[in-house]
Amino acid sequence: MQTGEDYTKIYGYTKPVIFRYLATGYIYMRRIIAAVVAVIAAMTLCACHRSEKITGFEDLSGKTVGVLSDFVMSDKTLSGEKDVTVARYGDIVSLAEAVKSGAVAGAVVSETESRRMTDYSSRLTVLDGNYESLDYCLITADGNSAMLTMVDAALSRLDGAGTLDDILDKWEDGVVGAYKPQERDWDSVVKVAVCTAQSPMQTKDDNGAPAGMEIDVLYAVADILGVELEIYDMDSEESLIYMVESGKVALGIGGVYDDGGAEHRLLYSKPYMTAAQVVVVLK
């Protein structure tokens, strides 16, 4: 039988010292194994999350989608119609990065914006089909059917002549003020409300005057009607709608789409533009 003194001679340590080192090694080994298991579990969870590939619109239900900050549909309307949560981003790059990182399941954008996103990152793609289509219209107060009839007739003439398509194409190419109004002294003046502060289809020229695709449409309609425009630039869509509903102006234009007039006492013209909204997702 070996004594503690024999262990000391052979191994250099007594039994209690050996057992203490073995116990310490066991504890550290358990910690290492636990850490490895945790890492494997996290990697598995991440892999499962990434495997939830979005292949159709139905896959977005119950998830978060990203839109740009100037997206015309309200969060309430979009979430109510599509059963999604909405997150807004200030620019295309931020929105694209949110899709890439998985912060949002997809991005609801126009076709032009979708091309910018896929050009930015080859990891992004566009789902087939239109997620939503928005008909952008001029608005007048409920009951002002005479004005609506004249505006619709003017839009039909502009559409048939290709003027509306020309205005839209030049706007997408970055041309501001593509339509040149006729220089005449009209007998009638029509008050209109615009909203350069919020509408993505409006801006201001170098002189601070309203400009952009919707303003071009407005001037083209005015030339058909033979009227001068007295333009009021509002600071929000709500104030624009108020001006029209209250009769303070005859017409309004500013990223307003036809929702059936359920929430407002408005009449909507025929569309001057139909914008398809598509969904950009991770490949």
N, C-alpha and C positions, 0 to 999 in steps of 0.2 A: 504494500500500500504506500502510495506516494504522499508525502507530507507537503505542507506549504513551502517548506524549505526546499524540497525536491523540485517543485514547480518553479521556484525562483531560480534554481540552478539551471533547469532545462530551458524554460521559456523567458526567464527574466522577470516574471510577474507572479504574484500569488493568485490563488483562485478568486478571491473577492474582486481583485482588480480586473481579471479576465472577464468575469461575469458582467462587471459594470461596463466594460467596453462593448461587449456583445449586446447588452441591453440598449446602449446608446446608438449603436449601429442599426438595430432593429427599428428604433423610433424614427431615425432619419430615413430609412428605407421605406417605411410606411408613408411618410410625408411625401417622398418622391413619387411613389406609386399613386397617391391621391392627386398630386398635381398633374401627372400624366393623364389620369382618368378624366380630370376636369377639362384639360385641353382637348382631348378626344371628343368629349361630350359637346364642347363649344363648337368644334369644327363640324360635328355631325349636325348640330342645330342650324348652323350657318348654311350648310349644304342643303338641308331640307328647305330652308327659307328661299334659297336661290332657285330651288327646283320648282317653285311656284311660278312657272313661266306664264306670262299673259299672252294668250293666243287669240282671244276674242273679247268683245265688249262685255260679255256676261262674266268674265273673270274679274272685272273691275268692281263688281257689286260688293259693297261692304268695305272697300279699300279707300285709300286716299289718292286723289288725282291732283296734279299740279296744273295751274293755269297762270298766265301772265297777269300782272296787277291791273292792266287795263281791259281785261276780258269782260265783254259786255254783259254776259249773263251773271246774275247775282249768285252768290254761294247758295242761298236758300233755294233758288229755282233749280240750279244744276243738281244739288244734292237731293232735292225732292223728286226730281224726274228720274234720276239715275241711281239712287241709293249709294251715293259716294260722299266722302268727306273732301272738302276743297281746301287746298293750300295755294296761296298766291306768291309769285316770285317776280322780282323786279326786272329781270332781263332773260334773254334766251339762254345765255351760258349758265346762269344759276339754275334755271329750270332743267336744262339738259343734265347738269351734274346731279340734280336731285333724282332724276330717273336712273342715271348710272349707278348711284350709290344705294338705290333702293328706298330712299326717303319717301318717294311716291311710287305708286304702281305704274303710272303712266302720266302723260301730259296731254291735255286737251288744247289744241291750237289750230290755227288756220292752216290751209295747205301751204301757203307761202312760209309760214313760221316753221312748219314741219320740215321743209326742205333745208332751212337754215340749221335746224337741230341735227339732222342727219349729215349735213355737210360738216358740222362741228365735230361729230363723233361717229365713227364707223360702227360703234357698238349699239347704235340706236336704229330702230326701224319703225315703219308706220303700219298699223293694222289696216287690213282691207276694209273698205267701206267708209261711210260717213257716220260719225258718232252723233252728230247734230247738224242741222242746217238752219241758218238764221236768215230770215228775210228782212233786210234793212229798208225802212220806209220813211217817207215824210209823214208828219202827223199834223192833224188839225183838230179843232174842238168837235166833240160830238154834237151833231146837228148842223155843222157847216158842210153839208153835202155838196153845195154848189162849188166851193173851193176844191173839194176832193175830186169832183168830176173833171174840173179843168186841169188839175195836177196830173191825174191819171192819163188824160188825153195827151198832155205834154210828154210824159214819160214814155208813152207808147210810140210817139213820133221819134223821140230821141233813141229809143231802143231799136226801132226799125231802121234808122239811119246809121246805126253802129256807133253813135256818139257816146253812149254809156260805156260800151266796151272799150272805146278809145281812152276815155277818161280813166277807167279802172286800170288799164294796161300801163298807162303813163305814170299813174300814182304808184303802182308796184315797182316801176323802174326808177322811182325816186324823183319824178318830175312834179314839182309843186306849181299850181297855177297853169295846168295844161290847157284848160278851156279859157278862151279869150272872149269876154262878154261883148255884145254888140254896143257900139257907142252911139246911142240914140237918146233923144229926150222923150221918155215915155210919159204919158199923161197920168198913169195910175202908179201908186206906191203901195207895196205890200210889206208889212212888218213881219219879220221872221226871227226866230230864236235859234242860235247855234250854241255849241259847247266845245270850244277849243281846249278847255282844261281837261276834259275827260275822254272825248271821243277819239279812238285810235285813227280815224279817217279825217281828222282835222288838225290843223296846226296854225301857226301865224307866220306871215311873211316878214321880210326884213323891216317893214314899216310898222309891224305890230298888228296888221289887219288880219282877220280870219282868212285862212287859205286851206288848201287840201282837197282831197277827192270829193268830199261831200259838199264843199263850197262850190266846186266846179259844177256839180250836179245842180245845185241850187241856182247858179247863174244861167245854166243851160235851160232850166225850166222857166226861169223868168223871161228869157229871150223869146221862148215859144209863146208865153202868155202876154208878152208885150208890156211888162211892168218893171218899175224900178224897185230895188230892194232896200229896205231900211233894216239893217242887221243889228241884233242885240246879242252880244256874246255873254252867255251865262256861265256861272262858275261850277255848275253841277247839272247832272241829268234831271234831278228832282226840280230844280228851279226852272229848267227848260220846259218840263212838262207842265209846271204850274202856269207859266206864261201862256202856254197854248190852251190849257183847260179853262183858264180864266178869261180868255178872249183878248188878252193884252197884245198878242201877236196872232197873225192868221195862220202861220205855218211854223213848224219846228223840224230841225234835222240835227242829229248828233248821236249816231250809233244806236238809234232806237230800232228795235226789231219787233215784228208783229207777234205779240203774245195773245192776240184775241181781244185785247182791251179789257181784260177781266178786272184789272186793278185801277184803271183810269178811264175817265170819260173822254175817249179819243177815237178818232177815225184814222185808219192807216191807209196810205196810198198803196198802189201796186209797188212791188219791190224795185228799187233802182240797183240793188245788188243782192245776190244770194250767196252767203259765205258758208262753205262747208267746213265743219269742225272735225278734225281727225284726231287720232290718238297715237302718240309716239311712245314706244315701250323699248325695253331692253331686249336685244336679240336673244 
